[in-house]
Amino acid sequence: MSTNTAAPKLRTKRWTLRLDLFEEDDVTKVHAVLDTGDNQLESRTTAHRNPHDPPVPEIGDEYAAGRALVDLGNQLLRAGTADAAANEPSAPE
């Protein structure tokens, strides 16, 4: 009887996320780039301050950046779904 005692294969990767935030008057814009080493995903989002709210730039940053991160997450899920479907074994004919 033989047993497989090979050590598990370890894989390490580093993904880089860049968020560039731009503020102009009551609008915050974000350009987000996720570099996975294999792919690069991008998102551009905005947040508009309600004219009745006090001007607090950090809030616009949080909303615009949060929207960009959600969009990148959705893009990753779609890419994973497409890649999984493309790698399924073909059905026998």
Salt bridges, closest charged atoms under 4 A:
ASP20 OD2 - ARG18 NE 2.85
ASP26 OD1 - ARG49 NH2 3.06
ASP38 OD2 - LYS13 NZ 2.50
GLU42 OE1 - HIS31 NE2 2.74
